[in-house]
Amino acid sequence: MFEVIGKKKKFEEVLDQIKKLLITKKLRIGQKLPNEIELSESMGISRSSLREAFKVLSVLGIIEGKSGEGTVIKQANPENLKSIMSLVAISRGLDTNELFEVRTILEMAAVSYTAARRTEKDLQEINNILLEMDDHFLKGNEEAQAHFDFLFHQSIVTASQNKMLLILVEVISDLLGEQIRTTRSELATSPKVLKRFQEEHWSIYKAIKNKDSKEAQQIMSDHLTLAKAELGLLKEE
């Protein structure tokens, strides 16, 4: 099943092989890998190189060493990739405007699917988040407002019932959360703008409730465009 490692870095080749085997369903979640000796011999690499590759795969959440069971393929949690993704983005100079562009693409798609697929439970969850945000807005609790603002946008992606969208947003959730906190912090002296944000949140909720995908997309687009405008980012386009 496993192939001899070529000229690629050991980690890259091991990752490529495991990914390929998972895609072709020759490996499945929960399946135990061959022992260290068998695996290193079948791949043609040293046991130390295999251990090195496994350390990285473990950090990524792709494998897990279980006592008495050996190394097992696990269902990777995007949580493990959030910090790595944030570091990659920052090291490559990702700016606020680019993140807004990505959010617009992902969140307009998500809100469209959510409007079409939402359940009563989804509506109740979004409604509760907005009520909490209203309450914290009246109390002037900026940190709580930012937290529930993030939860609002995340809940829409969750309700879209698209696992790939949810994974993408989870992987960059640290970046999204920080952008929301920063935006609210910079606009803290403009309560009218923050109030308008909340009104737009409720308008998005209403469109979702009415199963109006087109309206939900338009309001979401306007909502993110307003944030960019208030931060002075539209001038850069």
N, C-alpha and C positions, 0 to 999 in steps of 0.2 A: 504493500500500500504506500509506504513512504519511499522516496527516491534519494539517490546520492546527491549531496549538496555540491553545487557547482562553484562558480567564481564570486557569486554574490556574498555579501556579509552573512555570516552564519544566522544571525537573528532574522534578517530579511527573508532568507530562504526558508527557515523554519516557519515563520509567520505566513509566507506565501503558500506553503504546502498545507498548513492547517486550515487556512482560509479556503483553499481550493477543495479540500476534503469535506469541509463543512457545507460548502455550496453544492457539491455533488452528493451530499448526504452519506458519504462513506464514513464520516465522523458525525456523531450526534451529541447534543448537549447531554451531559451526564456520563458520557462514555469514558472509560478508563483508557489512558494511553499505555503503550508497551512500557516495560520497565526501562530504566536508564541505559542499561547495557545493550538491550535489544534495539532501542531506538537510535542510539549513537552509532551502532554498527550498520543498521539499515540505511542511515543517512550518510554514513561515511565521514563522521566528524568525531572529535574527541568528546569525552564525557564532560570535560570542563567547558567546552564551547556550548554543549547542549544546556548545561546548567546556566550559563550566561544568558542564553536565549530564553530559557524558562523564567529567569528572573524578570526580564522585560515583559514577557507575556503575562506573568503573574500580576505585575503592576498595572498592565492594561486591562486586567480582569478577564482574560481569555482562558486561563487555566487556573486550577487551584490544587494545591497539594493537600490531600486528606490523609490523616493518620490511619494507617492500616489499609488504605485503599489505593495509595499511589497518587499519580497525577491525573486529574479529571478535567474534561472540557466543561466549562461553566457558561451560563448565560451572562454575557458581559453586561455590566451596569455602566451606562453613560457617565454616571457619577465619577467613575475612575478617570475619565478623560477630560473633565472640565478644567482642571488646573493646567493640564498639558496644553489644551486648546487655547487657553488664555495666554499662556507663555508664548506659544507659537504666533498668535495674532499680534501680541505686543512686540515681539522680536522682529516681525515683518512690517511694523509700522502701521497697523490697522488704525484708521482714524474714526472719529465719531460719525462723520458723514457716510462712510462706507458701511458702518454697522447699521445705520438707519436704512440704507438701501437694501441690505440683506433682510432686515426686519420687515420692510415693506413687502418684499417678495414672499417671505415665509408667512407673515401674518395675514396678508390679503388672501392667500390660498387657504390658510387654516380657517379663517372666519367664514369663508364661502362654504367649505365643507361642513363646518359646525352648524351653520344656518340650515343646511339640508339634512343633517344627521342627528342633531341634538336630541337628547332625551329630556324628560321632565326632571330627572336627577341632575343633569348637566345645568339646566336652567336654574334650579334651586341653588346649586353650588356657586354659579356666577352671581346670582342675585345676593347671596349671603356675603360674598366678597365685596360687592359694591356697597352694601349696607354698612359693612365694617369700615370701608374707606370713607364713606360719608361721615360716620361717627368720628373718625380720627381727624378728618378735615376740620370739623367743628371744634375739636379739642386742640387743633394746631400741632398734632403730633406728626412731625415730618418723617421720622424714621418709619413709623407704622404705615403712613400713607404710601411711602415708597415700597414697602414690603407687600401691601395689598394690591398696589398697582402692578407689581411684577406677577403676583398670583392671578390677577385678572387676565393678563395676557397669556400666562401659562395655561390657565383653565380653558381658554378658547382653543389652544392647540391640542390639549388633552381631549376635548370634546369633539375634535375633528375626526376622531377614530382612524387617523392615519398614523400608523406606527413609525413610519420613516420620518414624517414631519416631527413627531414627538421626539425621536432620537436626535435629530439635527438640532432642535431647540434646546434639548437637555444638555447636549455637548457644549453649546455656547451660552448656557444659562448664566454663568458667572459674568460674562461680558454684558448680557442683556440687563441683569440685575444692577450692575454697576452703572450702566448708562442711564437707567431709570432713576437711580439715586442721584447721580450727578445732574441730570436734567432738572429734577425737582429742587435740588439744592441751589442751582444757578437761578431758578425762577421763584425762589422762596419769597422774594420781595414783590412778586406779581401775583397776589392771591386771585385776581380776576382770571388770569390765565389758567391757574391750577383748578379753579372752579369750572372753567370751560372744559378742561381735560375731563373732569368728572362727568359733566353733562354729556360729553361725547361718549364716554364709557357707557352711560345709561342708554344712549341712542344705539350704540352697537348691540347692547343687550336686547333692546326692543326689536331690532331687525332680526336678530337670531331667534327670538321668541316667535316672531311672525314668519320665520322660515324664508326670509327675503335675502337670498345670497348676494344679489347685485347691490342692494342697499347697504348691506353689512360691509361689503368690500369697499364701497365708496366712502363710507364714514370712517372706516379704518384707515384708508389712504389719506383722507383729510386730517384725521387725528395725528398721524405721524408727520404729515407735512406741516401742521401747525407747530408741532414741537421743534422741527427743524428751523422753521421761520423764526420762532421766538429765541432760538439759540444763535440766529444769524448765519445758519448754514446754507440757506437757499442762495445767498449771494455768491457762493463758491461754485454753483452749478452752471 
